[in-house]
Amino acid sequence: MRPTPQRRPQGTESESYAAAMAKTAGTRKGTTKVVTWVTLVIAAALGTEIGLAATQTHPTPGPNPAQLVQKALTAAGREAAFHYRAVWSSNGFSQVVVGDARPSSGTQSVSVGPDRFTVVCIDRIALFNGDADALRDQLGLVAATATKVAGEWIALTPSDGPYQYLEDSVTTSTALAQVRIAPLRSSPTRLVGGVEVSRITGQFPAAMTGQAVSGSAHLDLAARSDLPTAYAAGGSNAEQPWSSTVTFSRWGDHSAISPPTTKLSYSLLVNPSGAALSTPPA
Protein backbone atom coordinates (compact mmCIF):
# COMPACT_ATOMS: atom_id res chain seq x y z
CA MET A 1 0.00 0.00 0.00
CA ARG A 2 1.08 3.52 -0.46
CA PRO A 3 -0.26 5.87 2.17
CA THR A 4 3.13 7.51 2.54
CA PRO A 5 6.05 7.98 0.15
CA GLN A 6 8.84 6.70 2.39
CA ARG A 7 9.79 3.47 4.08
CA ARG A 8 7.53 1.40 1.96
CA PRO A 9 8.26 -2.33 1.78
CA GLN A 10 9.35 -3.70 -1.56
CA GLY A 11 6.65 -5.08 -3.73
CA THR A 12 3.93 -2.50 -3.10
CA GLU A 13 4.73 -0.01 -5.85
CA SER A 14 2.58 -1.31 -8.68
CA GLU A 15 -1.00 -0.21 -9.15
CA SER A 16 -3.33 -2.27 -7.02
CA TYR A 17 -6.24 -4.34 -8.21
CA ALA A 18 -8.53 -2.10 -6.18
CA ALA A 19 -7.19 1.13 -7.67
CA ALA A 20 -7.65 -0.17 -11.21
CA MET A 21 -11.23 -1.19 -10.49
CA ALA A 22 -12.04 2.02 -8.64
CA LYS A 23 -11.37 3.87 -11.89
CA THR A 24 -14.02 1.87 -13.73
CA ALA A 25 -17.51 3.14 -13.06
CA GLY A 26 -20.57 0.95 -13.18
CA THR A 27 -21.19 -2.79 -13.24
CA ARG A 28 -22.26 -5.21 -15.91
CA LYS A 29 -25.88 -6.24 -15.74
CA GLY A 30 -26.81 -9.88 -15.79
CA THR A 31 -29.08 -11.23 -18.52
CA THR A 32 -32.22 -13.29 -18.13
CA LYS A 33 -32.42 -16.34 -20.30
CA VAL A 34 -35.83 -17.55 -21.41
CA VAL A 35 -35.87 -21.25 -22.09
CA THR A 36 -38.73 -23.09 -23.80
CA TRP A 37 -38.93 -26.72 -22.86
CA VAL A 38 -41.18 -29.70 -23.37
CA THR A 39 -41.32 -32.59 -20.95
CA LEU A 40 -43.29 -35.72 -20.55
CA VAL A 41 -44.81 -36.47 -17.18
CA ILE A 42 -45.80 -40.06 -16.62
CA ALA A 43 -48.74 -40.45 -14.31
CA ALA A 44 -48.12 -43.95 -13.10
CA ALA A 45 -51.52 -44.36 -11.50
CA LEU A 46 -53.37 -43.59 -14.74
CA GLY A 47 -50.83 -44.99 -17.11
CA THR A 48 -51.29 -41.99 -19.40
CA GLU A 49 -48.76 -39.58 -20.87
CA ILE A 50 -49.37 -35.90 -20.61
CA GLY A 51 -47.32 -33.52 -22.73
CA LEU A 52 -46.51 -30.25 -21.01
CA ALA A 53 -45.01 -27.23 -22.66
CA ALA A 54 -44.05 -24.08 -20.77
CA THR A 55 -41.85 -21.05 -20.91
CA GLN A 56 -39.74 -20.60 -17.80
CA THR A 57 -37.88 -17.42 -16.80
CA HIS A 58 -34.80 -18.13 -14.67
CA PRO A 59 -33.87 -15.64 -11.95
CA THR A 60 -31.23 -13.14 -12.97
CA PRO A 61 -27.92 -14.33 -11.49
CA GLY A 62 -26.46 -12.01 -8.89
CA PRO A 63 -23.19 -10.17 -9.44
CA ASN A 64 -20.05 -12.22 -9.03
CA PRO A 65 -17.45 -11.37 -6.34
CA ALA A 66 -15.32 -9.28 -8.70
CA GLN A 67 -18.35 -7.23 -9.71
CA LEU A 68 -19.27 -6.71 -6.05
CA VAL A 69 -15.80 -5.40 -5.26
CA GLN A 70 -15.85 -3.18 -8.33
CA LYS A 71 -19.24 -1.79 -7.40
CA ALA A 72 -18.15 -1.10 -3.81
CA LEU A 73 -14.91 0.65 -4.73
CA THR A 74 -16.57 2.67 -7.47
CA ALA A 75 -19.20 3.84 -4.98
CA ALA A 76 -16.51 4.58 -2.40
CA GLY A 77 -14.57 6.65 -4.91
CA ARG A 78 -17.62 8.83 -5.47
CA GLU A 79 -18.07 9.64 -1.78
CA ALA A 80 -17.28 13.19 -0.67
CA ALA A 81 -15.16 11.97 2.25
CA PHE A 82 -14.53 9.06 4.61
CA HIS A 83 -12.44 8.13 7.63
CA TYR A 84 -10.02 5.20 7.67
CA ARG A 85 -7.40 3.49 9.81
CA ALA A 86 -4.79 1.37 8.07
CA VAL A 87 -2.20 -0.85 9.75
CA TRP A 88 0.58 -2.69 7.94
CA SER A 89 3.14 -4.86 9.71
CA SER A 90 5.89 -7.29 8.85
CA ASN A 91 8.84 -8.78 10.69
CA GLY A 92 8.56 -6.42 13.65
CA PHE A 93 8.09 -3.29 11.52
CA SER A 94 4.76 -1.48 11.44
CA GLN A 95 3.06 1.47 9.83
CA VAL A 96 -0.19 3.00 11.09
CA VAL A 97 -2.14 5.61 9.14
CA VAL A 98 -5.28 7.33 10.44
CA GLY A 99 -6.84 9.68 7.96
CA ASP A 100 -9.79 11.48 6.46
CA ALA A 101 -9.72 11.19 2.69
CA ARG A 102 -11.34 13.32 0.01
CA PRO A 103 -10.97 13.34 -3.79
CA SER A 104 -8.34 16.11 -3.83
CA SER A 105 -7.61 16.89 -0.19
CA GLY A 106 -7.50 15.27 3.23
CA THR A 107 -5.56 14.68 6.41
CA GLN A 108 -3.58 11.81 7.88
CA SER A 109 -1.49 11.03 10.93
CA VAL A 110 1.23 8.49 10.31
CA SER A 111 3.46 6.33 12.48
CA VAL A 112 6.21 4.65 10.46
CA GLY A 113 8.34 2.68 12.86
CA PRO A 114 9.61 5.32 15.30
CA ASP A 115 8.72 8.26 13.04
CA ARG A 116 5.58 10.35 13.61
CA PHE A 117 4.11 12.97 11.32
CA THR A 118 0.85 14.58 10.20
CA VAL A 119 -0.12 15.82 6.74
CA VAL A 120 -2.96 18.23 5.95
CA CYS A 121 -3.75 19.13 2.33
CA ILE A 122 -6.32 21.78 1.46
CA ASP A 123 -6.67 24.51 -1.18
CA ARG A 124 -3.45 23.49 -2.97
CA ILE A 125 -1.35 23.80 0.20
CA ALA A 126 0.29 20.82 1.91
CA LEU A 127 1.04 21.23 5.61
CA PHE A 128 3.50 18.91 7.32
CA ASN A 129 4.31 18.44 11.00
CA GLY A 130 6.69 15.78 12.24
CA ASP A 131 9.69 14.78 14.29
CA ALA A 132 13.24 15.23 13.04
CA ASP A 133 13.44 11.75 11.50
CA ALA A 134 10.22 12.29 9.58
CA LEU A 135 11.41 15.67 8.32
CA ARG A 136 14.55 14.06 6.97
CA ASP A 137 12.79 11.02 5.48
CA GLN A 138 9.68 12.72 4.08
CA LEU A 139 10.83 16.24 3.20
CA GLY A 140 14.53 15.61 2.64
CA LEU A 141 15.73 18.18 5.17
CA VAL A 142 19.27 17.77 6.46
CA ALA A 143 19.74 16.76 10.09
CA ALA A 144 20.48 20.22 11.50
CA THR A 145 17.48 21.81 9.83
CA ALA A 146 15.19 18.92 10.72
CA THR A 147 16.20 19.06 14.37
CA LYS A 148 15.66 22.81 14.58
CA VAL A 149 12.19 22.87 13.02
CA ALA A 150 10.89 19.54 14.40
CA GLY A 151 7.34 19.93 15.67
CA GLU A 152 6.70 23.05 13.57
CA TRP A 153 4.12 23.17 10.80
CA ILE A 154 5.76 23.51 7.38
CA ALA A 155 3.79 24.71 4.35
CA LEU A 156 4.48 23.43 0.84
CA THR A 157 3.08 24.69 -2.45
CA PRO A 158 2.77 22.83 -5.79
CA SER A 159 6.17 24.17 -6.87
CA ASP A 160 7.91 22.45 -3.95
CA GLY A 161 9.40 19.04 -4.65
CA PRO A 162 7.64 16.95 -1.97
CA TYR A 163 4.24 18.61 -2.50
CA GLN A 164 2.76 16.22 -5.05
CA TYR A 165 3.33 13.00 -3.17
CA LEU A 166 2.11 14.60 0.07
CA GLU A 167 -1.11 15.62 -1.65
CA ASP A 168 -1.49 12.21 -3.29
CA SER A 169 -0.99 10.42 0.02
CA VAL A 170 -4.16 11.84 1.63
CA THR A 171 -6.63 11.48 -1.24
CA THR A 172 -9.49 9.06 -1.79
CA SER A 173 -7.74 7.08 -4.52
CA THR A 174 -4.67 6.37 -2.38
CA ALA A 175 -6.74 5.30 0.62
CA LEU A 176 -8.81 2.90 -1.51
CA ALA A 177 -5.72 1.56 -3.29
CA GLN A 178 -4.79 -0.14 -0.02
CA VAL A 179 -7.60 -2.62 -0.72
CA ARG A 180 -5.86 -5.31 -2.76
CA ILE A 181 -7.81 -8.46 -3.44
CA ALA A 182 -8.36 -10.94 -6.25
CA PRO A 183 -11.97 -11.92 -5.36
CA LEU A 184 -12.99 -15.56 -5.38
CA ARG A 185 -16.25 -15.87 -3.45
CA SER A 186 -18.86 -13.96 -1.48
CA SER A 187 -20.74 -14.96 1.66
CA PRO A 188 -24.26 -14.19 2.91
CA THR A 189 -24.79 -11.16 5.11
CA ARG A 190 -24.12 -11.39 8.84
CA LEU A 191 -24.20 -9.02 11.78
CA VAL A 192 -20.88 -7.41 12.75
CA GLY A 193 -21.08 -4.80 15.49
CA GLY A 194 -24.79 -4.42 14.86
CA VAL A 195 -24.29 -3.81 11.13
CA GLU A 196 -25.23 -6.28 8.40
CA VAL A 197 -22.22 -6.97 6.20
CA SER A 198 -21.33 -9.37 3.43
CA ARG A 199 -17.79 -10.68 2.97
CA ILE A 200 -15.78 -11.07 -0.21
CA THR A 201 -12.86 -13.47 0.16
CA GLY A 202 -9.97 -14.07 -2.19
CA GLN A 203 -6.24 -13.99 -2.67
CA PHE A 204 -3.76 -11.18 -2.29
CA PRO A 205 -2.75 -10.39 -5.89
CA ALA A 206 0.92 -11.32 -5.59
CA ALA A 207 1.45 -11.27 -9.34
CA MET A 208 1.20 -7.48 -9.26
CA THR A 209 4.15 -7.10 -6.94
CA GLY A 210 6.77 -9.11 -8.79
CA GLN A 211 7.91 -10.41 -5.41
CA ALA A 212 7.66 -13.71 -3.56
CA VAL A 213 4.45 -12.59 -1.87
CA SER A 214 1.59 -14.89 -1.02
CA GLY A 215 -1.50 -14.46 1.08
CA SER A 216 -5.26 -14.23 1.35
CA ALA A 217 -7.58 -11.25 1.74
CA HIS A 218 -11.16 -10.37 2.51
CA LEU A 219 -13.32 -7.27 2.19
CA ASP A 220 -16.47 -6.61 4.23
CA LEU A 221 -19.25 -4.54 2.64
CA ALA A 222 -22.19 -2.89 4.38
CA ALA A 223 -25.38 -4.57 3.17
CA ARG A 224 -27.40 -1.35 3.06
CA SER A 225 -24.89 0.82 1.20
CA ASP A 226 -22.48 -1.67 -0.43
CA LEU A 227 -19.63 0.51 0.89
CA PRO A 228 -16.53 -1.08 2.44
CA THR A 229 -16.39 -1.40 6.21
CA ALA A 230 -13.20 -3.42 6.71
CA TYR A 231 -10.37 -5.05 4.77
CA ALA A 232 -7.78 -7.53 5.96
CA ALA A 233 -4.98 -9.42 4.26
CA GLY A 234 -2.05 -11.49 5.40
CA GLY A 235 0.54 -13.93 4.20
CA SER A 236 4.26 -14.18 3.67
CA ASN A 237 6.88 -12.26 1.71
CA ALA A 238 10.08 -14.19 1.18
CA GLU A 239 9.09 -16.32 4.19
CA GLN A 240 8.50 -13.26 6.37
CA PRO A 241 4.92 -12.92 7.69
CA TRP A 242 3.00 -9.75 6.92
CA SER A 243 -0.48 -8.39 7.58
CA SER A 244 -2.57 -5.43 6.47
CA THR A 245 -5.88 -4.13 7.81
CA VAL A 246 -8.02 -1.12 6.89
CA THR A 247 -11.25 -0.02 8.55
CA PHE A 248 -13.60 2.52 6.94
CA SER A 249 -16.21 4.73 8.57
CA ARG A 250 -17.97 8.12 8.49
CA TRP A 251 -18.82 7.94 4.80
CA GLY A 252 -19.84 11.33 3.42
CA ASP A 253 -18.67 13.21 6.53
CA HIS A 254 -17.33 16.40 4.99
CA SER A 255 -16.35 18.19 8.17
CA ALA A 256 -14.29 21.32 7.64
CA ILE A 257 -10.50 20.97 7.75
CA SER A 258 -8.93 23.53 10.05
CA PRO A 259 -5.35 24.22 8.95
CA PRO A 260 -2.84 25.62 11.46
CA THR A 261 -2.47 29.39 11.47
CA THR A 262 1.28 29.44 12.18
CA LYS A 263 3.60 27.72 9.73
CA LEU A 264 7.04 27.85 8.16
CA SER A 265 7.62 28.04 4.43
CA TYR A 266 9.31 24.99 2.95
CA SER A 267 10.86 27.13 0.23
CA LEU A 268 12.66 29.16 2.91
CA LEU A 269 14.15 25.98 4.34
CA VAL A 270 15.84 25.04 1.08
CA ASN A 271 18.09 26.98 -1.24
CA PRO A 272 17.19 27.84 -4.85
CA SER A 273 18.85 24.67 -6.14
CA GLY A 274 16.48 22.56 -4.04
CA ALA A 275 19.10 21.20 -1.63
CA ALA A 276 18.24 21.49 2.05
CA LEU A 277 20.13 24.15 3.97
CA SER A 278 22.22 23.05 6.92
CA THR A 279 20.38 25.62 9.08
CA PRO A 280 17.07 27.40 8.51
CA PRO A 281 17.16 31.07 7.57
CA ALA A 282 16.87 33.62 10.39
C-alpha positions, 0 to 999 in steps of 0.5 A: 500500500502507499499511504506515505512515500517513504519506508515502503516495503518492496513489492507495493509499488505497482497499481493495485487491483482495487485502484484499477477497479475504482477507476471503472464506473458501473457494473455489468448487468446480468441477462435473463435467459428464457428457455422453452422446454417440453417434458413428458410427465408419466402419471403412473396411476393412470398410465397416461402420458401428458405432454406439457409445454411451458416457458420458464424465466430463470432468476437473474444471477447475482453479481459475481465477487469481482463485480461486487468489489468493483461496485463497492470501490466505485461507490466509495470513490464517489463519496465526498469523504470518509475516515479510515485506519490502516495498519501494515506490519511485517517482521517487527516493523509497522506502519499505522495511518489514520486519515480522512480522505477526500478526492483532492484533499485530506488529512492523515497522521502516520506512524512509520516505525519510530517516526511520527508525522501529520499531513494536511492538504487543502486549497493546494497547500500541503502542511507537514508536522513531524519529528526530526526523523520524519522531516529528513525522510519525508521532506529531505531536510538535512539533520540540523534543519530537521532538528531545529524545526521539528514539531513546527508546521511547514507549508508546501506549495505545488512548486515544492518538490515533496508537495505532489506526493504529500497531496497524493498520500491523503486522497481518496484514490490512495486510501482505496488503493490499499484494498488489494484483493483478487476476489474468489467468493462472497458470503451471505450477510451477517451481523458485525457490530450491529451492522449487516455486512457481506464478505468477499474473500480471495487472494492477495494479488501477488502477481502485481508485486513481482515479489515472492508474496503470497496471502489471502484477503477479505473485504467486508461490505455494508449490506445497506450501502455496499460501501466497504467497512473493513479489509484484511490481508495477510501472508508471507513475503520471502518467508516473512509474515506480513499483515494489512488491515483497513477499517472505513467509517464516516462515509460522506462526513465532509467536516471542515479541515482547520489548517494551522495558522502558524507555519514555516515556508518549505521554500525558505528551508531550502536553497534555490537549487532545491538542496536542504540548507544546513540551518534554517534562515533567520 
